[in-house]
C-alpha cells in the first residue's frame, strides 16, 4: 500500500480567537474539525461576524468526508449556517452539541436538514480513511470532547478547548488516563488549545463560580440579573440550583437563552427538580427579592436583552434601585468598549454591577500553563502544533513544548492557510493556500468585501458627495447648473461656500464638452473635485456622479 503524506491545514483559529476550523488530509480523504465564527474588529464597520475561508474545501469537494465538532460554542459551530449550504456534509457531534447546532440552524431559519451523527466518547467511528475516537474534556460547556484521529501514519490528538478541572460541575473531568494510555502507544501529532498559554499555574475550578453566585444571590436585597452566554449550561445550572436554595424564581430573558434552556432541559443536561424556572409572563407576581433574571448580553451585543435593559429600551424590564447585575463572562477581545458602556449605563440607573476577574463570577474554560504541560507530558507526541489562539499564544505554547523535550524541528507555529506535511518521520511547512477573511454582513460578503469595508471607512471618516449633472440627450452638453449634495463632509449651513465653489468648478470642467460616456464624466468630476476639496478641507470624501439625460 502506497503511503501518502499527511496534510494538516488550519482554515481558522490560528493567530486569532475564534472561527476555529482544521482540515486533515490523507490521500483522497479530507476530514474537517470544527466550523466556528469570530466577532469582527472595530475597523470592520457594519460586519456582523467572520467565518473561515473554505475556498480549498470547495475546490476539493470530492475528497470531503465529514465535519467533526468538538463542542457547542459559537467559535466552533457558529459558521455552520453559512457553510453547510456550500458543503452538504455529515456532522459528527455529541448529544448536547447536536442540540446546540439544531438551535443555531433554527435561529437562522436554515432550510438545510443537517445530517447529524452522534458521537459517543470512547466509541470509535469511521470517516473516510480515518478512524476517530472522542474523549471527554472539561470545558465551560458539557459534552465537550477532544479527538483522536487514527491515520495510516499514526494517531493525531486534537485537544479541543480544554482545562483540567478536578471538581467539574457536570462530574466529567478530562480523561487523563486515556491520554496517558495513548501516549504510551505513540502519538504522531498533538494539536492543543493555546488560548491561555500566557497564564502560569492552573485555571481555577468552575465550582468557585457556583459558590460566588450563591453568596451574591443570598445577599442581594432585590432582583438579581445574571448575564452569561446561552451555551454556558453549567453556569445556568448553578443559577437554578442557587435559586432553589434561596427560594427565588428564575426568569429567562432573551430568545436564544430560552431556546437553549428548553433544549438542554429536554435532553437532560439541565435539571430543575424544585421548579425554580418560571414563565416570564409571571414576573410581576413575585417581589424583587424573589426574582432572578437570566439573560444574554454578557458581551455587550447591541440587540441582546441586557444591553436593551441598560439602554432603557427593553419593552418589559427596567432597572430599579437595589438591583444586582452580574456579568458572568470574560470579554471577548474587541468587545471591551461595548461591555464597559453597558456596565456604565447600568450603574447610572442605580444597579450594583458585579463583573471582572477579581469578582470570581466567571472562570475561563481553558488550561493554563501547568495544564498545557501536563497534556504534552501525557501524550508524548512526536510532532506538536499549538492551535486556538492569537499568534503570541501559539509561540508561548510552542516554547512550553520545546521546554518539555520536543525537538525544535518538530514544533510548528502555523498561520491560517499554511500546509503542514508529515511523512511519518519528518514534518515541514510545504506551502500556503491563498487565504483571506470572509465577512458576514446579513449575507456572506466573501473575501472581496475589503472593497466594501474600505468604502465604509472612507464614508465614516470623510463623508460622501453626490454630484448631479443634467445633459442634453442629443448633444451631450451640460444643461443648467450642476447640483451637489453632501452627507458627513461639510455642514452646508456654515461651509456652503465650499460646495458652491465645487458646483462652479464642475460647471467649468464639463461646460464646453460633448459627453456621451458616464464613466468619463465621473472620472473628470472626481479628479477635479477630489483635488479641490482636499486643498480646501484636507479631507477626501467619496464622490459619486449621477448624469441625467434631459
N, C-alpha and C positions, 0 to 999 in steps of 0.2 A: 504494500500500500504506500503510495507516494504521500509524503508528509508535506503539508503546506506550512507557510508561516502564519503565525497567529498575529492578527492586527487589532490593536486597541485604538479606537478613535473617539475621543471626547467631543461631543457636539454641544455641550453646555455644562456650566457648573465649575469650570476651571478659570481662575483669575476673576471670579465674581461670586456673589452669594445668590444662588437661585438658578433657575432653568436647567436643572440637572438632567443630563441625558448622555448615555455612553453606548457606543456601538462596539460589539466584539465580533470579529470576522474571522472565519476559518474556512478556506476553500469556497464552496458555493453557499455558505450559510452566514447570515448576519443576525445576531441577537441584540436587541435594544434593552437597556436597563434604564428605567425611569423616563419621564416625559413632563418636565416641570416648566413653570413660568418664573419671571422675575419682575419686580417693580421697576419702573423707569427712573432714571436720574433726573435731577431738577431741570437740566437744559433740554430734555426731551419733551418739549412743550406739547401738551394735549395727548400724549401717548398713554394708553391705559396700562399696557404691560408689554414685556418682551418674551419671545418664545425662541426655541432653538432653530437654527438654520438646518433644514433637513434636505438640502439640495442633493447631497451624496446619497441619501437613502432613496430619494425619488429616482435617481439615476440607476440605482441597483435594486429596484423593486422586486425583481425575480429572485433575489437572494434573501429577502427579509422573511424571518420565520416567526417572530412574535416580540411583544413588549412585556418585560417583567418589571413589576413595580415593587419597590422596597417598602413604602408606607404611604399614608394618605395625605401628606402635607402638600400645600399648593406648589411648592418648589420642586415637587416630584410628580404631581398629577395635573397641574394647572394648565398645561398646554394641550391636553388630550382633546378638548372640544374643537381645537383649531387644526390639530394634526391628524386625528382619526379620519376626517373626510378625505384626506390625501393618502393615508396609509391604513387601509382596512385590514388590521391585523388582530389576532387573538391577544388578549391582555391577561397576564397571569398575576394574581394578587391574592392576598389573604382576605378573610371574610369581611373584616371592618373596612379594609382598603377598597374592596369591591363596592361596599355600601357608599363610601365617600365619592368614589368615581361616578356611581349612578346619580347621586345628589348633584354632583358637578355638571354632568351632562344634562340633567333635568333643568338646572338653573339656566343653562344656555339654550334651552328648548331644542336640544340637538335631536335630529330625526334619526341619528345613527343608532342602531341596535348594537351596542358594544358586545363583542364576543368574549365574555368574561370566563376565565378558567380559574378554579380555586387552587390556591397553594396551601398545603398543609406542612408546617415545619417538620423536618426530619424525613419527609417522603420525597424521593427523587421523581422527577418528571423529565420527559424528553422534549426538547425544542430543536428541531433540525438535527444538526450534528452534535448538539450539546446536551449533556445530562446536567440537570440543575437540582440543587437541594437548598432549601431555605433553612436558616437557623434563627431562633428568636434573639432580638437585641432590645435593650432597654433604650427608649427614647421618650419624648414627651407626648407620645400617642400610642395607644395599644396596637397590637398586631404588627409592629414594625419588625422587619427581618433583614438580616444580611444574607448574601447569596454565595453559594459555592457553585462555580460553573466548571464542570469536568470537560476538558477538551482533550483531543488526541495527544497534545503536548504536555498536559498536566493540569492541575487544579488552579483555578483563579478564585480568589476570595474578594468579594466586594462587600465592605462593611456596612453599607447603607449609613444613615445617620445613627450614631450610637453613643451611649455612655455606659459606664459600669456602675450601676446603682444596686446596692445590696438590699435595699428596702423599697422596691418599686411599688407603686400604688396598685398595679394590677397583679402583683405577685409573680411576674415573669421576668427574672433577671436575664442579662445577656448570657448566652450559653457558652461559658468559657471552656467547659470540658470538651465540647465539640471542636472548638478551635485548637485546643491542646492536642487532641487526637489527630486532627488533620495536620497540624504542624509536624507531628512525628512521622506521618505518612509521606509528607512532602508537599509544599505549596509552591507552585511555579511563580505566581504573581499575587501580591496583595495590593488592593486599591482601597485606601482608607480615608475616612472623613477627617478633614483638616480644619473645620470651622473655628474651633477654639484651641488650635495648636499653640497660640501665643501664651495661654494661661498655664502657669505652673500648678502642680498639685492635682487634686481631684475635683470633679464637679460635685456640688452638694446634692443630696438626695431630694427627690420630689416631695418626700414626706415633710420636709421643713416647711414647704409652702402650705401644706394642709394644716399644720399646726398654727402658722401665722394667720391664715384666713379664719380659722376657728376663733382665735383670740379677737380679731378685728370684728367679726360678726357678733361675738358675745359682748364686746364692749361698746358697740355702736349704739348711740341713743335713738337714732332714727333709721331711715331707709339705708340699705347698703346696695350700691350699684357696682357690679363687678364686670369689667370689660376684659375679654380674652379672645383668643382665636376660637372659632366654632369647632375646629378639629381637635382642640385640646380636651379630649374626652375625659382623661384622668382629672383634669382641673375642674371640669363640670361635675364629676362625681364627688369631688371634695366639697364643692358648694352645696350639693344636695344633702350630703351626709351632715355637714355643719348646720344647715338649715333645720334638719330634723332634730339635731341635738339641742338647738336653741329655740325650737318651736316657731320657726319662721316659714313663710311660704315663698317659693322661688317662681318668678315670672320670667319667661324667656321673651326678650325683645329683639326683633330682627329676623327676617325671613330665613337667612342662611343658617343662623343658630337654631331656629325652630326645626328646620328640615333635618339638620344633623342630629339634634337631640332625639327627634322622633325615630330616625333610622337606627341610632345607637340603642335606644330602648327596645325596638323590635328585634334587633339582632342579639340582645343580651349583653351588650358592652356597657350599658348604663343600668343602674338598679335604683329603684325608688320605692322601697318597701313601706316607708312611712307616708307616702303620697305627698311629699313636700312640693312637688311640681304642681303648679296651678295655672289655670287659663288666664291669660292677660285681661280678658273681659271682666274678671272678678277682682281686679286690682283695687278698686275703690271700696271693696267690702272690708279691707283689713287696714289696721293702723300702720303708720310708718315703722313702728318698732317690730312689726310682724312681717316685714316685707324685705325680700332680696330681689333685685332686678339683675338678670344675667344677660349681657349684651355683647354685640360685636363693636368694633371701633377702637381696639387697642393700638392700631397703627395710624389713627387719625384719618382714616379713609373718609372723604367728604360726604359720601352717601350713607355712611353707617349710622346706626341708631345713636351711639354715644356722641358723635360729632353733632348730629342734629339736636340732641338734647343740650349740648354745650352751647350751640348757636341759637337756642330758644326757637328751634324750627321743627321740633317734634310735635305731631298732632295731639299726642296724649300725655306726654310726660314733661314736667318742668322740675328744675332743681329747687329744693326747699332748704332753708337754713337748717343745719343739722344733718344733712345727707352726707354719707361717707362714700366716696368713689374710689375704687381700687383698679388701677391699671395693671393687670396681671399678665404682662408680656414684655419682652425686650424689644426696643425699637429696631426695626429692620433698617440697615444703612440707607440713608436718603429720606427716611420718614420722620426724622427727629423734629424738624420745624413744624410739621403738621401736628405731631403729638404735643409739642410744647404749647402751641396755640390752643389746642383743645384743653389742656390742663389749666392754662391761664384763664380761659373762659369759664371753666367750672369753678375755680377759686373765686372769680369775680362775682359769681352768683351765690356765694356763701357755702359751697361744698368743702368738706375736708377731703383732699385728694391724696391718696397713698400710692406712690409709684417709685420706680428706680430700684437699682440693685441692692441698696442698703436696707430697703424695707422688707426684704425676704418674701415678697408676694409673687416672685417668679424665679425659677431656676431654669437655665437652658438645658436642652436635651442632648448636648454634645460633649464628648470626652475632652478633658483637659490633658496636659502633657503626660502625667503618670499613667492615665488610662490608655493613651495612644501608644506609649512604650510597652505596656502590658500586652496589647493586641499584637504588636510586632514580635515581641518575645515569644508569645504562644504560637503564632502562625509560622515563624521562621521562614519567611518567603525568600526565594532566590532573587526575584525582582520586586521592586516597590515603586508604586505611583501614588503620590498624595492627590486626593480629589476633594471636591466640595469646599471651596474657599477662595478668597482673594489671593493674589499672587504671593504676597508675603506669608500668608498662612501655609501655602504649599511649600515654600522654601524652608520655613522653620520646621515643618513636619519632615521634610526630606533630611534636614540636619539631624533630627531625632533618630531617624532610621540609620543614618551613617554612624551615629554615636553608638548604636547597638550592634555594629559589626557588619551591616550590609555594605558590600563594596560600592564605592562611589560610582563606578561604571554600570552598576545595576539599579541605580536610583534615578528616576526620570521625572523631572518637573516639567509638566506639559502645559500647552495652551489649547484652547478650543480649536479643533481643526487639525492638530498635529496627528501624525500616524506613527504609532509605536509598533515596530515589527519585532517579534520574538521567534527564534527558530528552535527554542528549547535550551540552547547553550548560551546564545548571545542575544542581546536586545539593542535596538538602535532607533532613533527618530528618523524615519525613512522618507519624510516629506510632510507636506501640509496641504490640506484641501483649501480651495477658495472659500472663505467663511466670513459672514457678516451678521449683523443684528437683524432680526425680523421683528418688526414692530406691529402691535395691535392697537388700532385706534377705532374701536367699533368693529371694523373689518380688519383682516390681515393686510397690512400695507406692503409687506415684503421688504427685501434688502434695500430697494431703491427709494425707500422713504427718507433717506438722507436729504434728498432734494426738498421734500415737503418740510422736514424739520429745519433746514436752512432758511426756507421762506418764512416759517413761523418765527424763527429767531429774529430775522430781519424786520418782520412786522412788529414784533414785541419791542424791538429796540428803536426803530426809526419810522415806523408807520407806513402808510400807503398813500399814494397819489394816483387818482384816476383822471386821465386826460380824455375829454370827449371832443372830437372834431367832426364837423359836418362837411361832406364833399359832394360836389355836383356829380350826379350819376353819369352824365355823358362825358363831361370834360375832365373829371378827376381833380378839379380845383377846389380850393378852400372856400366854403360858404359861411359868411358871418365870422364870429369870433369864437375861438376855442373856449371850452369851459373846463375848469379844474376843480375837482372835489378832493379834499384831503381828510384822512382819519388817522389820528395818532402821530401826525407830523408837526404841524404848527396850529396854534389857536388862530383861526381865521378872523376872529373879532379883534385880536390885538396885533396879529402879524399878517394881516391880509395883504400888506404891501408885497410880500414875497410871492404870494400866489398870483397877484395881479401882474407883477413883473414876469412871472413864469408864463402867463397867458400871452403876454405881448411877445415873449421870446418864441413860443410855439407858432404864433401867427406869422412872425417874420421868417421862421425856419421853413414853414410849409406854404407861405403866401404865394410864391411865384411858380410853384411846380404843378405838374400834372401827375397825380398819384393814382396808381392802379393796384399796387400791392400793399396789403395790410401790414405784412411783416416789415417792409421797407419804411412805412410810416412810423411803426412802433420803434424801430431801431433809431431813426433820426430823432424822434421826440425824446427817447430815453437817453441817448448820448448827450443831447443839448441840455435837458433839464437836470440830469444827474450832476453834470459839472457845475451848473448854475446853483442848484440847491446846496451842494457841498461848499461852494465858495461863500454862500450867504449864511448857512446854518451849521456847517461842519457835520451834517447828517446825510445819510443816503437812504431815502425812503424807497420802497418798492414802487415802481412806476408802471402803470398799465394804461395802454392807449386803446380807446374804442373809436373806430371810424364809422360814421353813419352816412349812408348814401341818400341824398335827397334830390 
